[in-house]
Amino acid sequence: MTPAIENFEKMLAAGKDNALLRFSLGNAYLGAGEAARAVPHLQKAVEHDSRYSAAWKLLGRALNDAGDARAALEAYRKGIEVAQAKGDIQAAKEMAVFARRIEKSLGL
């Protein structure tokens, strides 16, 4: 476990549960190659703030890296909607590219 993960886990245990902390923890787990451990934190991040387009994008990546391509595709699709509604065009474009890759790999 990295020092960053330990620190974020301590903050979470202390009751400081919010979208940014969950995003940061998910990102740290993903960076450590632990996609499956990142997923629940990123899911909580979007539960805390359903308009957090960066969290949707990272959730899609974590799900895909964890081997759940269909759930990743759904996360990207939701993330695209959120990003477009916010005017976050770059994030929407990036997620659209990732979604198309998954669609292609699934034969959709």
A tleap script that builds the chain and sets N, CA, C and O, in Angstrom:
source leaprc.protein.ff14SB
mol = sequence {
  NMET THR PRO ALA ILE GLU ASN PHE GLU LYS
  MET LEU ALA ALA GLY LYS ASP ASN ALA LEU
  LEU ARG PHE SER LEU GLY ASN ALA TYR LEU
  GLY ALA GLY GLU ALA ALA ARG ALA VAL PRO
  HIE LEU GLN LYS ALA VAL GLU HIE ASP SER
  ARG TYR SER ALA ALA TRP LYS LEU LEU GLY
  ARG ALA LEU ASN ASP ALA GLY ASP ALA ARG
  ALA ALA LEU GLU ALA TYR ARG LYS GLY ILE
  GLU VAL ALA GLN ALA LYS GLY ASP ILE GLN
  ALA ALA LYS GLU MET ALA VAL PHE ALA ARG
  ARG ILE GLU LYS SER LEU GLY CLEU
}
set mol.1.N position { 0.845 -1.176 0.000 }
set mol.1.CA position { 0.000 0.000 0.000 }
set mol.1.C position { 0.892 1.241 0.000 }
set mol.1.O position { 1.835 1.349 0.783 }
set mol.2.N position { 0.574 2.160 -0.883 }
set mol.2.CA position { 1.381 3.368 -0.994 }
set mol.2.C position { 1.070 4.329 0.151 }
set mol.2.O position { 0.009 4.235 0.769 }
set mol.3.N position { 1.991 5.253 0.438 }
set mol.3.CA position { 1.712 6.243 1.480 }
set mol.3.C position { 0.449 7.078 1.183 }
set mol.3.O position { -0.297 7.426 2.099 }
set mol.4.N position { 0.222 7.390 -0.087 }
set mol.4.CA position { -0.967 8.163 -0.444 }
set mol.4.C position { -2.234 7.368 -0.133 }
set mol.4.O position { -3.188 7.909 0.427 }
set mol.5.N position { -2.241 6.105 -0.489 }
set mol.5.CA position { -3.408 5.269 -0.211 }
set mol.5.C position { -3.638 5.176 1.292 }
set mol.5.O position { -4.772 5.288 1.759 }
set mol.6.N position { -2.559 4.971 2.052 }
set mol.6.CA position { -2.689 4.897 3.508 }
set mol.6.C position { -3.296 6.178 4.066 }
set mol.6.O position { -4.180 6.133 4.921 }
set mol.7.N position { -2.821 7.311 3.581 }
set mol.7.CA position { -3.322 8.600 4.046 }
set mol.7.C position { -4.802 8.775 3.702 }
set mol.7.O position { -5.595 9.193 4.545 }
set mol.8.N position { -5.163 8.458 2.473 }
set mol.8.CA position { -6.564 8.591 2.064 }
set mol.8.C position { -7.457 7.635 2.856 }
set mol.8.O position { -8.563 8.004 3.251 }
set mol.9.N position { -6.985 6.421 3.086 }
set mol.9.CA position { -7.760 5.453 3.861 }
set mol.9.C position { -7.964 5.943 5.297 }
set mol.9.O position { -9.036 5.755 5.873 }
set mol.10.N position { -6.941 6.567 5.870 }
set mol.10.CA position { -7.066 7.125 7.222 }
set mol.10.C position { -8.110 8.241 7.248 }
set mol.10.O position { -8.917 8.325 8.173 }
set mol.11.N position { -8.087 9.082 6.240 }
set mol.11.CA position { -9.067 10.168 6.164 }
set mol.11.C position { -10.484 9.600 6.062 }
set mol.11.O position { -11.410 10.089 6.709 }
set mol.12.N position { -10.632 8.577 5.252 }
set mol.12.CA position { -11.935 7.941 5.089 }
set mol.12.C position { -12.399 7.316 6.406 }
set mol.12.O position { -13.560 7.451 6.790 }
set mol.13.N position { -11.486 6.636 7.090 }
set mol.13.CA position { -11.815 6.014 8.375 }
set mol.13.C position { -12.190 7.057 9.421 }
set mol.13.O position { -12.952 6.774 10.346 }
set mol.14.N position { -11.652 8.259 9.270 }
set mol.14.CA position { -11.947 9.344 10.213 }
set mol.14.C position { -13.287 10.022 9.900 }
set mol.14.O position { -13.691 10.955 10.594 }
set mol.15.N position { -13.970 9.548 8.854 }
set mol.15.CA position { -15.294 10.084 8.535 }
set mol.15.C position { -15.311 11.193 7.503 }
set mol.15.O position { -16.348 11.823 7.299 }
set mol.16.N position { -14.208 11.442 6.858 }
set mol.16.CA position { -14.136 12.502 5.847 }
set mol.16.C position { -14.481 11.940 4.471 }
set mol.16.O position { -13.641 11.907 3.572 }
set mol.17.N position { -15.704 11.507 4.325 }
set mol.17.CA position { -16.139 10.855 3.087 }
set mol.17.C position { -16.782 11.888 2.166 }
set mol.17.O position { -17.827 12.453 2.488 }
set mol.18.N position { -16.152 12.129 1.022 }
set mol.18.CA position { -16.712 13.041 0.029 }
set mol.18.C position { -16.228 12.628 -1.362 }
set mol.18.O position { -15.388 11.739 -1.500 }
set mol.19.N position { -16.761 13.272 -2.369 }
set mol.19.CA position { -16.457 12.894 -3.752 }
set mol.19.C position { -14.964 13.025 -4.072 }
set mol.19.O position { -14.390 12.143 -4.710 }
set mol.20.N position { -14.344 14.102 -3.639 }
set mol.20.CA position { -12.930 14.307 -3.953 }
set mol.20.C position { -12.046 13.259 -3.281 }
set mol.20.O position { -11.112 12.751 -3.901 }
set mol.21.N position { -12.329 12.933 -2.027 }
set mol.21.CA position { -11.540 11.916 -1.343 }
set mol.21.C position { -11.706 10.560 -2.031 }
set mol.21.O position { -10.724 9.849 -2.247 }
set mol.22.N position { -12.932 10.202 -2.373 }
set mol.22.CA position { -13.163 8.922 -3.049 }
set mol.22.C position { -12.490 8.893 -4.415 }
set mol.22.O position { -11.918 7.876 -4.804 }
set mol.23.N position { -12.556 10.010 -5.148 }
set mol.23.CA position { -11.883 10.101 -6.445 }
set mol.23.C position { -10.375 9.904 -6.258 }
set mol.23.O position { -9.742 9.139 -6.985 }
set mol.24.N position { -9.820 10.599 -5.283 }
set mol.24.CA position { -8.374 10.524 -5.030 }
set mol.24.C position { -7.952 9.120 -4.631 }
set mol.24.O position { -6.913 8.630 -5.073 }
set mol.25.N position { -8.748 8.479 -3.803 }
set mol.25.CA position { -8.444 7.114 -3.370 }
set mol.25.C position { -8.552 6.143 -4.550 }
set mol.25.O position { -7.696 5.276 -4.723 }
set mol.26.N position { -9.584 6.286 -5.345 }
set mol.26.CA position { -9.735 5.443 -6.526 }
set mol.26.C position { -8.586 5.639 -7.500 }
set mol.26.O position { -8.060 4.676 -8.059 }
set mol.27.N position { -8.205 6.881 -7.696 }
set mol.27.CA position { -7.099 7.196 -8.593 }
set mol.27.C position { -5.790 6.591 -8.078 }
set mol.27.O position { -4.984 6.083 -8.857 }
set mol.28.N position { -5.587 6.651 -6.768 }
set mol.28.CA position { -4.369 6.086 -6.182 }
set mol.28.C position { -4.341 4.565 -6.352 }
set mol.28.O position { -3.308 3.998 -6.705 }
set mol.29.N position { -5.468 3.911 -6.102 }
set mol.29.CA position { -5.515 2.458 -6.303 }
set mol.29.C position { -5.288 2.108 -7.773 }
set mol.29.O position { -4.578 1.151 -8.082 }
set mol.30.N position { -5.881 2.871 -8.668 }
set mol.30.CA position { -5.700 2.618 -10.097 }
set mol.30.C position { -4.236 2.791 -10.474 }
set mol.30.O position { -3.682 1.985 -11.222 }
set mol.31.N position { -3.616 3.830 -9.961 }
set mol.31.CA position { -2.198 4.072 -10.217 }
set mol.31.C position { -1.300 2.981 -9.670 }
set mol.31.O position { -0.206 2.748 -10.183 }
set mol.32.N position { -1.776 2.307 -8.614 }
set mol.32.CA position { -1.010 1.215 -8.016 }
set mol.32.C position { -1.305 -0.121 -8.694 }
set mol.32.O position { -0.819 -1.167 -8.263 }
set mol.33.N position { -2.109 -0.075 -9.765 }
set mol.33.CA position { -2.418 -1.303 -10.493 }
set mol.33.C position { -3.500 -2.140 -9.844 }
set mol.33.O position { -3.607 -3.332 -10.129 }
set mol.34.N position { -4.304 -1.545 -8.979 }
set mol.34.CA position { -5.348 -2.264 -8.271 }
set mol.34.C position { -6.729 -1.752 -8.705 }
set mol.34.O position { -7.460 -1.150 -7.918 }
set mol.35.N position { -7.059 -2.002 -9.954 }
set mol.35.CA position { -8.304 -1.487 -10.530 }
set mol.35.C position { -9.536 -1.962 -9.773 }
set mol.35.O position { -10.465 -1.185 -9.554 }
set mol.36.N position { -9.555 -3.224 -9.374 }
set mol.36.CA position { -10.723 -3.757 -8.674 }
set mol.36.C position { -10.950 -3.036 -7.341 }
set mol.36.O position { -12.093 -2.862 -6.917 }
set mol.37.N position { -9.886 -2.624 -6.695 }
set mol.37.CA position { -10.028 -1.883 -5.432 }
set mol.37.C position { -10.396 -0.431 -5.680 }
set mol.37.O position { -10.947 0.225 -4.797 }
set mol.38.N position { -10.100 0.081 -6.869 }
set mol.38.CA position { -10.448 1.461 -7.211 }
set mol.38.C position { -11.942 1.613 -7.478 }
set mol.38.O position { -12.531 2.647 -7.162 }
set mol.39.N position { -12.546 0.591 -8.052 }
set mol.39.CA position { -13.941 0.671 -8.510 }
set mol.39.C position { -14.915 1.142 -7.437 }
set mol.39.O position { -15.641 2.104 -7.685 }
set mol.40.N position { -14.974 0.520 -6.254 }
set mol.40.CA position { -15.989 0.962 -5.290 }
set mol.40.C position { -15.799 2.406 -4.832 }
set mol.40.O position { -16.774 3.095 -4.531 }
set mol.41.N position { -14.566 2.860 -4.780 }
set mol.41.CA position { -14.322 4.244 -4.377 }
set mol.41.C position { -14.796 5.214 -5.452 }
set mol.41.O position { -15.356 6.267 -5.144 }
set mol.42.N position { -14.574 4.862 -6.693 }
set mol.42.CA position { -15.020 5.729 -7.786 }
set mol.42.C position { -16.544 5.695 -7.911 }
set mol.42.O position { -17.162 6.701 -8.257 }
set mol.43.N position { -17.143 4.550 -7.633 }
set mol.43.CA position { -18.605 4.479 -7.623 }
set mol.43.C position { -19.169 5.377 -6.533 }
set mol.43.O position { -20.184 6.042 -6.741 }
set mol.44.N position { -18.522 5.402 -5.376 }
set mol.44.CA position { -18.960 6.290 -4.298 }
set mol.44.C position { -18.743 7.753 -4.680 }
set mol.44.O position { -19.540 8.615 -4.310 }
set mol.45.N position { -17.676 8.034 -5.413 }
set mol.45.CA position { -17.421 9.417 -5.834 }
set mol.45.C position { -18.572 9.938 -6.688 }
set mol.45.O position { -19.023 11.068 -6.498 }
set mol.46.N position { -19.051 9.124 -7.627 }
set mol.46.CA position { -20.153 9.581 -8.478 }
set mol.46.C position { -21.490 9.536 -7.744 }
set mol.46.O position { -22.430 10.228 -8.136 }
set mol.47.N position { -21.588 8.736 -6.689 }
set mol.47.CA position { -22.784 8.782 -5.845 }
set mol.47.C position { -22.821 10.105 -5.078 }
set mol.47.O position { -23.871 10.735 -4.954 }
set mol.48.N position { -21.658 10.514 -4.567 }
set mol.48.CA position { -21.572 11.792 -3.853 }
set mol.48.C position { -21.856 12.972 -4.784 }
set mol.48.O position { -22.538 13.923 -4.403 }
set mol.49.N position { -21.332 12.901 -5.991 }
set mol.49.CA position { -21.491 13.998 -6.962 }
set mol.49.C position { -21.672 13.401 -8.352 }
set mol.49.O position { -20.701 13.080 -9.038 }
set mol.50.N position { -22.922 13.259 -8.749 }
set mol.50.CA position { -23.216 12.628 -10.049 }
set mol.50.C position { -22.786 13.492 -11.235 }
set mol.50.O position { -22.828 13.032 -12.376 }
set mol.51.N position { -22.377 14.728 -10.985 }
set mol.51.CA position { -21.919 15.617 -12.065 }
set mol.51.C position { -20.388 15.685 -12.151 }
set mol.51.O position { -19.853 16.574 -12.813 }
set mol.52.N position { -19.697 14.787 -11.510 }
set mol.52.CA position { -18.231 14.764 -11.459 }
set mol.52.C position { -17.723 13.985 -12.662 }
set mol.52.O position { -17.475 12.782 -12.578 }
set mol.53.N position { -17.571 14.685 -13.787 }
set mol.53.CA position { -17.229 14.002 -15.039 }
set mol.53.C position { -15.879 13.288 -14.977 }
set mol.53.O position { -15.726 12.221 -15.571 }
set mol.54.N position { -14.906 13.848 -14.277 }
set mol.54.CA position { -13.601 13.183 -14.158 }
set mol.54.C position { -13.734 11.850 -13.413 }
set mol.54.O position { -13.030 10.888 -13.722 }
set mol.55.N position { -14.633 11.801 -12.439 }
set mol.55.CA position { -14.849 10.550 -11.705 }
set mol.55.C position { -15.519 9.512 -12.597 }
set mol.55.O position { -15.196 8.326 -12.516 }
set mol.56.N position { -16.446 9.943 -13.444 }
set mol.56.CA position { -17.075 9.005 -14.388 }
set mol.56.C position { -16.023 8.426 -15.333 }
set mol.56.O position { -16.011 7.227 -15.609 }
set mol.57.N position { -15.146 9.294 -15.818 }
set mol.57.CA position { -14.107 8.835 -16.744 }
set mol.57.C position { -13.183 7.821 -16.064 }
set mol.57.O position { -12.857 6.787 -16.647 }
set mol.58.N position { -12.767 8.117 -14.844 }
set mol.58.CA position { -11.875 7.213 -14.137 }
set mol.58.C position { -12.601 5.918 -13.752 }
set mol.58.O position { -11.997 4.846 -13.760 }
set mol.59.N position { -13.886 6.012 -13.419 }
set mol.59.CA position { -14.667 4.814 -13.111 }
set mol.59.C position { -14.720 3.895 -14.327 }
set mol.59.O position { -14.557 2.682 -14.199 }
set mol.60.N position { -14.948 4.470 -15.503 }
set mol.60.CA position { -14.956 3.669 -16.724 }
set mol.60.C position { -13.637 2.955 -16.927 }
set mol.60.O position { -13.605 1.774 -17.275 }
set mol.61.N position { -12.559 3.668 -16.711 }
set mol.61.CA position { -11.227 3.064 -16.876 }
set mol.61.C position { -11.010 1.940 -15.866 }
set mol.61.O position { -10.527 0.864 -16.217 }
set mol.62.N position { -11.370 2.199 -14.609 }
set mol.62.CA position { -11.164 1.198 -13.567 }
set mol.62.C position { -11.985 -0.053 -13.849 }
set mol.62.O position { -11.489 -1.171 -13.707 }
set mol.63.N position { -13.234 0.133 -14.246 }
set mol.63.CA position { -14.083 -1.019 -14.564 }
set mol.63.C position { -13.504 -1.816 -15.730 }
set mol.63.O position { -13.473 -3.046 -15.691 }
set mol.64.N position { -13.052 -1.120 -16.754 }
set mol.64.CA position { -12.484 -1.799 -17.911 }
set mol.64.C position { -11.206 -2.544 -17.520 }
set mol.64.O position { -11.008 -3.696 -17.905 }
set mol.65.N position { -10.343 -1.877 -16.752 }
set mol.65.CA position { -9.099 -2.512 -16.312 }
set mol.65.C position { -9.372 -3.712 -15.405 }
set mol.65.O position { -8.587 -4.660 -15.358 }
set mol.66.N position { -10.498 -3.658 -14.686 }
set mol.66.CA position { -10.861 -4.760 -13.794 }
set mol.66.C position { -11.556 -5.892 -14.545 }
set mol.66.O position { -11.891 -6.917 -13.952 }
set mol.67.N position { -11.773 -5.708 -15.848 }
set mol.67.CA position { -12.336 -6.777 -16.670 }
set mol.67.C position { -13.835 -6.717 -16.886 }
set mol.67.O position { -14.417 -7.676 -17.392 }
set mol.68.N position { -14.472 -5.626 -16.520 }
set mol.68.CA position { -15.918 -5.491 -16.698 }
set mol.68.C position { -16.200 -4.454 -17.787 }
set mol.68.O position { -16.580 -3.319 -17.499 }
set mol.69.N position { -16.008 -4.859 -19.028 }
set mol.69.CA position { -16.132 -3.944 -20.163 }
set mol.69.C position { -17.539 -3.374 -20.302 }
set mol.69.O position { -17.699 -2.196 -20.620 }
set mol.70.N position { -18.547 -4.184 -20.070 }
set mol.70.CA position { -19.930 -3.691 -20.209 }
set mol.70.C position { -20.251 -2.614 -19.178 }
set mol.70.O position { -20.873 -1.605 -19.512 }
set mol.71.N position { -19.839 -2.814 -17.943 }
set mol.71.CA position { -20.062 -1.791 -16.915 }
set mol.71.C position { -19.242 -0.543 -17.221 }
set mol.71.O position { -19.689 0.577 -16.974 }
set mol.72.N position { -18.039 -0.739 -17.761 }
set mol.72.CA position { -17.208 0.405 -18.153 }
set mol.72.C position { -17.898 1.216 -19.237 }
set mol.72.O position { -17.903 2.447 -19.195 }
set mol.73.N position { -18.475 0.524 -20.200 }
set mol.73.CA position { -19.184 1.201 -21.274 }
set mol.73.C position { -20.340 2.028 -20.721 }
set mol.73.O position { -20.551 3.165 -21.146 }
set mol.74.N position { -21.079 1.469 -19.788 }
set mol.74.CA position { -22.193 2.207 -19.175 }
set mol.74.C position { -21.689 3.429 -18.413 }
set mol.74.O position { -22.305 4.494 -18.472 }
set mol.75.N position { -20.576 3.286 -17.698 }
set mol.75.CA position { -20.001 4.417 -16.968 }
set mol.75.C position { -19.569 5.509 -17.940 }
set mol.75.O position { -19.815 6.691 -17.699 }
set mol.76.N position { -18.931 5.117 -19.030 }
set mol.76.CA position { -18.527 6.113 -20.024 }
set mol.76.C position { -19.743 6.806 -20.634 }
set mol.76.O position { -19.733 8.024 -20.818 }
set mol.77.N position { -20.775 6.053 -20.944 }
set mol.77.CA position { -21.977 6.659 -21.535 }
set mol.77.C position { -22.604 7.669 -20.584 }
set mol.77.O position { -23.004 8.755 -21.002 }
set mol.78.N position { -22.690 7.314 -19.309 }
set mol.78.CA position { -23.231 8.245 -18.319 }
set mol.78.C position { -22.304 9.441 -18.179 }
set mol.78.O position { -22.759 10.581 -18.096 }
set mol.79.N position { -21.025 9.182 -18.155 }
set mol.79.CA position { -20.039 10.259 -18.051 }
set mol.79.C position { -20.105 11.223 -19.211 }
set mol.79.O position { -19.939 12.428 -19.025 }
set mol.80.N position { -20.344 10.715 -20.405 }
set mol.80.CA position { -20.480 11.575 -21.586 }
set mol.80.C position { -21.681 12.498 -21.415 }
set mol.80.O position { -21.594 13.694 -21.693 }
set mol.81.N position { -22.797 11.944 -20.957 }
set mol.81.CA position { -23.996 12.767 -20.714 }
set mol.81.C position { -23.698 13.877 -19.708 }
set mol.81.O position { -24.048 15.037 -19.924 }
set mol.82.N position { -23.054 13.506 -18.617 }
set mol.82.CA position { -22.728 14.464 -17.557 }
set mol.82.C position { -21.793 15.549 -18.093 }
set mol.82.O position { -22.025 16.739 -17.880 }
set mol.83.N position { -20.746 15.133 -18.782 }
set mol.83.CA position { -19.770 16.089 -19.298 }
set mol.83.C position { -20.403 17.040 -20.311 }
set mol.83.O position { -20.127 18.240 -20.293 }
set mol.84.N position { -21.242 16.517 -21.183 }
set mol.84.CA position { -21.901 17.374 -22.163 }
set mol.84.C position { -22.819 18.377 -21.481 }
set mol.84.O position { -22.871 19.541 -21.878 }
set mol.85.N position { -23.541 17.936 -20.462 }
set mol.85.CA position { -24.453 18.827 -19.740 }
set mol.85.C position { -23.695 19.951 -19.036 }
set mol.85.O position { -24.206 21.063 -18.901 }
set mol.86.N position { -22.480 19.655 -18.591 }
set mol.86.CA position { -21.650 20.652 -17.901 }
set mol.86.C position { -20.864 21.521 -18.870 }
set mol.86.O position { -20.301 22.540 -18.469 }
set mol.87.N position { -20.818 21.134 -20.132 }
set mol.87.CA position { -19.988 21.846 -21.090 }
set mol.87.C position { -18.534 21.407 -21.036 }
set mol.87.O position { -17.658 22.115 -21.533 }
set mol.88.N position { -18.270 20.270 -20.450 }
set mol.88.CA position { -16.921 19.712 -20.338 }
set mol.88.C position { -16.648 18.887 -21.599 }
set mol.88.O position { -16.631 17.657 -21.564 }
set mol.89.N position { -16.441 19.586 -22.693 }
set mol.89.CA position { -16.362 18.974 -24.015 }
set mol.89.C position { -15.179 18.008 -24.146 }
set mol.89.O position { -15.319 16.931 -24.725 }
set mol.90.N position { -14.022 18.391 -23.612 }
set mol.90.CA position { -12.838 17.528 -23.744 }
set mol.90.C position { -13.064 16.196 -23.063 }
set mol.90.O position { -12.746 15.152 -23.631 }
set mol.91.N position { -13.609 16.211 -21.854 }
set mol.91.CA position { -13.871 14.953 -21.138 }
set mol.91.C position { -14.871 14.107 -21.910 }
set mol.91.O position { -14.718 12.888 -21.993 }
set mol.92.N position { -15.891 14.739 -22.475 }
set mol.92.CA position { -16.889 14.000 -23.257 }
set mol.92.C position { -16.240 13.342 -24.468 }
set mol.92.O position { -16.538 12.190 -24.784 }
set mol.93.N position { -15.363 14.060 -25.138 }
set mol.93.CA position { -14.674 13.504 -26.302 }
set mol.93.C position { -13.802 12.313 -25.918 }
set mol.93.O position { -13.811 11.284 -26.593 }
set mol.94.N position { -13.053 12.463 -24.833 }
set mol.94.CA position { -12.171 11.375 -24.394 }
set mol.94.C position { -12.985 10.130 -24.057 }
set mol.94.O position { -12.637 9.022 -24.466 }
set mol.95.N position { -14.073 10.319 -23.307 }
set mol.95.CA position { -14.893 9.162 -22.931 }
set mol.95.C position { -15.555 8.537 -24.151 }
set mol.95.O position { -15.751 7.322 -24.189 }
set mol.96.N position { -15.902 9.343 -25.144 }
set mol.96.CA position { -16.491 8.807 -26.375 }
set mol.96.C position { -15.497 7.903 -27.097 }
set mol.96.O position { -15.877 6.863 -27.633 }
set mol.97.N position { -14.237 8.294 -27.113 }
set mol.97.CA position { -13.195 7.470 -27.738 }
set mol.97.C position { -13.072 6.137 -27.001 }
set mol.97.O position { -13.021 5.079 -27.628 }
set mol.98.N position { -13.024 6.193 -25.668 }
set mol.98.CA position { -12.899 4.965 -24.878 }
set mol.98.C position { -14.135 4.079 -25.058 }
set mol.98.O position { -14.021 2.857 -25.154 }
set mol.99.N position { -15.310 4.700 -25.102 }
set mol.99.CA position { -16.546 3.934 -25.282 }
set mol.99.C position { -16.563 3.236 -26.634 }
set mol.99.O position { -16.966 2.077 -26.731 }
set mol.100.N position { -16.128 3.934 -27.674 }
set mol.100.CA position { -16.094 3.306 -29.015 }
set mol.100.C position { -15.130 2.123 -29.043 }
set mol.100.O position { -15.416 1.113 -29.685 }
set mol.101.N position { -14.014 2.232 -28.369 }
set mol.101.CA position { -13.062 1.110 -28.316 }
set mol.101.C position { -13.700 -0.102 -27.654 }
set mol.101.O position { -13.534 -1.231 -28.116 }
set mol.102.N position { -14.428 0.136 -26.576 }
set mol.102.CA position { -15.081 -0.970 -25.880 }
set mol.102.C position { -16.178 -1.558 -26.753 }
set mol.102.O position { -16.301 -2.778 -26.860 }
set mol.103.N position { -16.975 -0.699 -27.378 }
set mol.103.CA position { -18.029 -1.180 -28.267 }
set mol.103.C position { -17.448 -2.072 -29.359 }
set mol.103.O position { -17.996 -3.129 -29.671 }
set mol.104.N position { -16.337 -1.632 -29.933 }
set mol.104.CA position { -15.680 -2.404 -30.975 }
set mol.104.C position { -15.200 -3.755 -30.436 }
set mol.104.O position { -15.362 -4.785 -31.091 }
set mol.105.N position { -14.612 -3.740 -29.246 }
set mol.105.CA position { -14.099 -4.996 -28.666 }
set mol.105.C position { -15.230 -5.960 -28.307 }
set mol.105.O position { -15.040 -7.176 -28.301 }
set mol.106.N position { -16.416 -5.402 -28.005 }
set mol.106.CA position { -17.580 -6.241 -27.667 }
set mol.106.C position { -18.404 -6.610 -28.895 }
set mol.106.O position { -19.356 -7.386 -28.805 }
set mol.107.N position { -18.032 -6.050 -30.041 }
set mol.107.CA position { -18.766 -6.337 -31.272 }
set mol.107.C position { -20.117 -5.637 -31.339 }
set mol.107.O position { -21.055 -6.147 -31.951 }
set mol.108.N position { -20.214 -4.478 -30.714 }
set mol.108.CA position { -21.488 -3.729 -30.716 }
set mol.108.C position { -21.534 -2.702 -31.816 }
set mol.108.O position { -22.529 -1.991 -31.956 }
savepdb mol mol.pdb
quit
